[in-house]
Amino acid sequence: MFNRLKKEAERICLKVGTRFLGGFAVPEGSIDSIRSELERIALSFRAARDDFLSRYDEAVEGWVTKHPEFATAIRKAVDPVEVVAAGLRFDYVIFRVSHPEKTETGDTADSSLPLDRKVGSLSENLFREIAQDANDLVEHSLLGRPSVTRKALSPLKRMRDKLDGLAFLDHRVQPVVATLDELLSRAPKTGALDGRYLNEMIATALLLSDPEKIKRHGQGLLQVENLMPLQIGEGSALSALEEAVGPLNDGVAVDRSENDWLDEPDVFGELPLGDPENANPSEDEAVLTDDLGAWF
């Protein structure tokens, strides 16, 4: 239960933001909606916590009764309910990040470099997260299907909205948003998605499934058409996909060497949920960028 709630909170932050400094960077305009969702999860967490703690001692004694020969060892190994209660909490803090104030010499360059590097990595994180979502869309919803329902458009819309909200991070993002807008604007109003339009969806998802392809498209060096070699009537969507990414094995692309990052461990569990020290910057402190205002 607690892990499910943690994952849900992570998905909410990643829906519009990207990982940064052990937490999440989100557009300032999304703060209110995210806070509302996190408060809802916090209520669910507290209810689950109270229920768990109310049954904790009873569960321990039941375990002792079931294994009387290990009663002493069990009681020594199990933390008291007060200790468990102190370690079970859900919390979050919203704050802005800025460069440190200038020294007496007016020089902040050396101390600002590490933060600059971290900020510079934000777009890389964004491209990787979009690529993971697109890869999931291809493998779970598009691969090997002659047609799909309109529900398959929802992941593309979510990726489009996330990119649009964080477009200020990198000049290469906006052309990708424009490509998605153009594709979504031509979606049939009713009926299944098939034929050439499905091939275009697959080609677009393939483009988004690789961070390097996203960058190249944003620079005008790679177009969706390059990943869609077949015209309508010349083959199925699956055939087009095989032409683009190579042979398939049981419905899964064989070569994923460029996507090893998909196996990165979950870092949300490392986010300290208590109130960090000195997490309340002064009111007049400069925001790092005009649009990037909230950090989880």
NORRAFEN-V240137 format. One record per backbone hydrogen bond with DSSP energy under -0.5 kcal/mol. CO is the residue of the C=O (numbers start at 0). NH is the residue of the N-H. E is the energy in kcal/mol with one decimal. If there is no record, write none. Layout:
co;nh;e
CO;NH;E
CO;NH;E
This chain:
co;nh;e
0;4;-2.1
1;5;-2.1
2;6;-2.5
3;7;-2.2
4;8;-2.2
5;9;-2.1
6;10;-2.6
7;11;-2.0
8;12;-1.9
9;13;-2.5
10;14;-1.5
11;15;-0.6
12;15;-0.6
12;16;-1.9
17;24;-3.3
19;22;-2.4
22;19;-1.7
23;25;-0.5
23;295;-4.9
24;17;-2.2
25;292;-0.7
25;293;-1.5
26;29;-1.9
27;30;-1.4
29;33;-2.2
30;34;-3.0
31;35;-2.1
32;36;-1.8
33;37;-2.7
34;38;-2.3
35;39;-1.6
36;40;-2.1
37;41;-2.5
38;42;-2.0
39;43;-1.8
40;44;-2.8
41;45;-2.5
42;46;-2.0
43;47;-2.3
44;48;-2.8
45;49;-2.6
46;50;-2.0
47;51;-2.4
48;52;-2.7
49;53;-1.9
50;54;-0.9
51;54;-0.7
52;55;-0.8
52;56;-0.6
54;58;-2.2
55;59;-2.3
56;60;-2.5
57;61;-2.1
58;62;-1.9
59;63;-2.3
60;64;-2.6
61;65;-1.8
62;66;-1.6
64;67;-0.6
66;69;-1.9
67;70;-1.5
69;73;-2.8
70;74;-2.4
71;75;-1.9
72;76;-1.9
73;77;-1.9
79;82;-0.7
79;83;-2.0
80;84;-2.6
81;85;-1.8
82;86;-1.2
83;87;-0.8
84;87;-0.7
86;88;-0.8
94;294;-0.9
96;287;-1.2
102;105;-1.6
105;107;-0.6
107;111;-1.6
108;112;-1.3
111;115;-2.6
112;116;-2.4
113;117;-2.0
114;118;-2.8
115;119;-2.5
116;120;-1.0
117;120;-0.6
118;121;-1.5
120;124;-2.3
121;125;-2.5
122;126;-2.6
123;127;-2.1
124;128;-2.5
125;129;-2.5
126;130;-2.2
127;131;-2.1
128;132;-2.1
129;133;-2.7
130;134;-2.6
131;135;-2.2
132;136;-2.0
133;137;-2.4
134;138;-2.4
135;139;-2.6
136;140;-2.0
136;141;-1.3
137;141;-0.8
137;142;-2.6
141;144;-1.6
145;194;-0.6
147;192;-3.3
148;151;-1.7
149;152;-1.9
150;153;-1.3
150;154;-0.5
151;155;-0.6
152;156;-2.2
153;157;-2.5
154;158;-2.4
155;159;-2.4
156;160;-2.6
157;161;-2.3
158;162;-2.5
159;163;-2.5
160;164;-2.3
161;165;-1.4
163;166;-1.0
165;168;-2.0
166;169;-1.1
169;172;-1.7
171;175;-0.7
172;175;-0.7
172;176;-2.0
173;177;-2.4
174;178;-1.8
175;179;-2.2
176;180;-2.7
177;181;-2.3
178;182;-2.1
179;183;-2.9
180;184;-2.0
181;185;-0.7
182;185;-0.9
183;186;-1.3
191;193;-0.6
192;147;-2.1
193;196;-0.8
193;197;-1.2
194;198;-2.0
195;199;-2.3
196;200;-2.2
197;201;-2.6
198;202;-2.6
199;203;-2.6
200;204;-2.6
201;205;-2.7
202;206;-2.1
203;207;-2.1
204;208;-1.1
206;209;-0.9
209;213;-2.1
210;214;-2.1
211;215;-2.4
212;216;-2.4
213;217;-2.4
214;218;-1.4
215;220;-3.2
215;221;-0.8
216;219;-1.5
222;225;-1.3
223;226;-2.0
224;227;-1.4
230;233;-2.1
235;239;-2.0
236;240;-2.1
237;241;-2.4
238;242;-2.2
239;243;-1.6
240;244;-2.6
241;245;-2.0
246;253;-1.4
247;249;-0.5
248;251;-1.2
251;248;-2.6
253;255;-0.9
255;258;-2.1
256;259;-0.7
258;261;-2.0
259;262;-1.8
260;263;-1.9
266;269;-1.5
267;270;-1.9
269;271;-0.5
273;275;-0.6
275;278;-0.9
278;280;-0.5
281;284;-1.6
290;27;-2.4
290;292;-1.1
291;288;-0.7
293;25;-2.5
294;94;-0.9
